[in-house]
């Protein structure tokens, strides 16, 4: 179990569902993302996510970049 406030540094596939973005984690499960920028060019691609866990399966993303 990951503790709220923990740093997140993971890879996976960036998904979009309506107006929300998610990371389908390589380790299993998914995170919903709070993004400061909209990385539409990375949707359905493998990415690296760096951010902070702010809720159950919710990450405030500092950055999303190609993995």
Secondary structure, DSSP 8 states (H G I E B T S, - for coil): ---TT-EEEEEEEEEEETTEEEEEETTSSEEEEE-SS--GGGTTSEEEEEEEEEETTEEEEEEEEE-
